[in-house]
Amino acid sequence: MTRLIRIGLLFGTCLLGSPLLADEFQPLTVRITQTAGSTDNGYLYSVETRIPNDQRIAVAPRAQIAEFCQSISEQITQLPDRSFRRAEAYRCDQSLQGTTVQLDFGGRNPGLTSLIAVELGPQHRASIALPPLQASWQIPDQPNTTEVATQYAGLGFKHLLTGYDHLLFVGCLLFICLGRWKHLILTITSFTVAHSLSLALNAFGLVYLHVRAVEAIIALSIVYLASDIVRHTLARGNYQPSLSYRYPATVAGGFGLLHGLGFANILNEFGLPQADRLVALFSFNVGIEIGQLVFIGAVIGLGWMLMRAISWLNTPQAQRSTALVTSYLIGSIAMFWTVERIANTI
């Protein structure tokens, strides 16, 4: 029975992680900042829009602010990861508090998640994660702690469930530990503590690594686990289990530190509200953990259903063949990401 669950687990990991081209969460991000020189007679704002490298985007989106604002300058720059940054400056007759930010996609919304962050002074920072079908947001007069917690928890949840590299890594850990429930609990706990620690250190500016380098190593960590699963499946004779099978919690903790820096990338794009910095960070972590638990439950549930529905999986040869094919597929996807991300780093 354990073998059958393992096969189902691999199927679930493959199905949930197969979108090859969508290897990372790439939202549209808008940052609105009140700049120096603002007075009661006039306010100066910078509007920076980060447009991801997404094939669904036909026209570069624009963030439209209040009608009483006049554009001063605009510059569009292509970044190394093939995304674009539009930097704009505005002079406004009054503050943007309580006004509406409207996202203009030049037509139909292509289905992007949008992150908007505003800083209207040292004590007025607010942010929102808009779902794909929403294109407007009213800047609150004053930030609300409950709203901040809800938004950042949702952001963490979304980031985890659309971060296919993280999901594939967790799926491999589940496969390695399944049937050894004590090891599974320790491994997932070790991974959680490690990525939470490195995420917090990065958020407070204590640890930083190049974004693309981190993403490349994360992809390579999946290749490592997938190759271990293949070697374990093909094992014969005097085979000695690899480090990931003997000490899965240690391996998960080590790689978890790097995955935490990967989670931090979205926070670096989105920013943390100064007044509720700890609340936002904690809520983002909670969202990640909820997403992780949902994924684990879904994969194990899918494995259980496959075990009951497909009698063909009862044969040892079918189990072995399925494990090999799926592991090779996971490893191939991860290797593709590794090469792609290394190329983008150079």
ABEGO torsion letter per residue (X at the ends): XAAAAAAAAAAAAAAAAABAABABBBBBBBBBBBBBGBBAABBBBBBBBBBBBBAABABBBBBBBBAABBBABBBBBBBAAGBBBBBBBBBBABBABGBBBBBBAGEBBAGBBBBBBBBAEAABBBBBBBBAABABBBBBABBBAAAAAAAAAAAAAAAAAABAAAAAAAAAAAAAABGBAAAAAAAAAAAAAAAAAAAAAAAAGABBBBAAAAAAAAAAAAAAAAAAAAAAAABBEABBBBAAAABAAAAAAAAAAAAAAAAAAAAAAAEBBAAAAAAAAAAAAAAAAAAAAAAAAAAAAAAAAAAAABAAAABAAAAAAAAAAAAAAAAAAAAAAAAAAAAAAX
